[in-house]
Amino acid sequence: MNRIITILLAGFETSLPIGTISIAVLAIFLSYFVWHQYGCPRISCINSYAGDWSRKRARQAFLERGQQLLAEGAKRYGDEPFRIITTLGERIILPKSCIHWVEGHSDLDHQAQVAEEFMGAYPGFEGIGAFNDPNRFVIDLVKKKMSSLTAPMLSTFYEEAIAVLDEEFGDSNEFRRIDWAVICSRLTSRISAAIFAGGILAKDPRWQNVTQTYTSNLFQACRALRAWPAPLRPIVVWYLKECKVCRDQIAEARKILAEHQFGTAERDTAFTWMDPRADPVIVQLALAAGALHTTSQLLNQALLDLAYAASDGQSVVDQLQKEFGTCLEASGGKILPSTLPKMNIMEACIKETQRLKPQTLTNLDRLALKAVVLPNGVRVPKGTMISVNQATMWDADTWGEDALVWDPMRWFEPGTTELGRERLVNSSDRHFAFGKGRFICPGRLLVNGELKVALGVILDGWEVRLCKEDYEEAKKKGRGRVDWVPFGFEMLADGRAGVEVRRR
């Protein structure tokens, strides 16, 4: 309590007695906890515990057993919604039967949900808040200018991937272990930055540091700020060190871009495509926040799955190498827009990886813009967070007995080498990792291009495999892949998995 009062009084003059302020602060806390503890009593909570007023136990259970809690909730409540307490607040989880209800509801908003849950209205968090900007500077930029993968864009992807991988993977004819998680992050950042900000900034280590760390720092700042009652956040945001880090990074980004004159010398970048009214610094950080982590995670896991397949002697890696080589030869050694649709095996591999490890265990995350009535008749108030359980993507009822096994061939039409209608950038009721409806991921076409090029360059230039001990450990589980690591709702690629490479 003393710490709270100190923060409240810092920098302000007041004639109110300290006792009066203490009572006021206590009232704020009590109102906050009561509202959150009993805000939606008609919907059961899967991780609410007696005496857990601070919700410390609930949050810890969420971080350690998020997937199990979702499974328990689905088993216990069937086709009914339930609540779960997360580190970022409370959320209502809906069953898969509600997919179309969520998808089409005009009073449920995804961009507002992101801005609200990740504190987009606070200073330092502008990179997240930009996604809910009524001017739609970031959303329209991605949808209208960056979704059509042009030949110059793909050429940039290809050249940057080769440059990074030549440096990181090397030319040794002997297998050597690499830190794939770190390299993957750098590779994704470099490829993306070359389009977002141009080749000069993409190679600037200061810019790389800001764009790679801003998102993770945002998440840490969000958790720190979320620990305080909402009425106090406009004050404490100025005192929390985690929030200051984000503000400092925005200032650093402004300094770097000023030195580069906002990259206007380079064409075919977000600088030349964005609305002239937009803040170029915030747009760049928003692009980084919205793309780097998710793209890097998918690329990371995709290569781990292919490294497992190579260690297991599966033919799919040889097929991918031949496919990429054939595509390059047909296009004169270049990656063209017409090249990507021909990479069918690569597309199937990426889509299968994404099926088994989407970014999170839930999807179709929404914020209720006004009070809404759920399909079961329960009315929930404005501001309620809603998500759909994504377990259908690896559910045996949907996919069969091998639902947990990595098998890219399931995406081909039976007995053919043609992909079915469910392409990587498409969404369906059984695979909606990119979302659905009007809030489907606007950058999914960009992801499609980046991953196909990056994986193609890797497999064309190097042999990859898992370290022996990691392969043997994964083999015991019988899923044909390297398991991901759970953290709350997040599904993280295992950064400890050992990958070995050698030049082909």
Secondary structure by P-SEA (a helix, b strand, c coil): caaaaaaaaccccccccaaaaaaaaaaaaaaaaaaaacccccccccccccccccaaaaaaaaaccaaaaaaaaaaacccccccccccccbbbbbcccaaaaaaccccccaaaaaaaaacccccccccccccccccaaaaaaaacccccccaaaaaaaaaaaaaaaaaacccccbbbbcaaaaaaaaaaaaaaaaaaccccccccaaaaaaaacaaaaaaaaaaaaaccccccccccccccaaaaaaaaaaaaaaaaaaaacccccccccccccccccccaaaaaaaaaaacaaaaaaaaaaaaaaaaaaaaaccaaaaaaaaaaaaaaaaacccccaaaaaaaaaaaaaaaaaaaaccccccccbbbcccccccccccccccbbbbbcccccccccccccccccccccccccccccccccccccccccccccccccccccccaaaaaaaaaaaaaaaaaacbbbbccaaaaaaaaaacccbbbbbbccccccccccbbbbbbcc
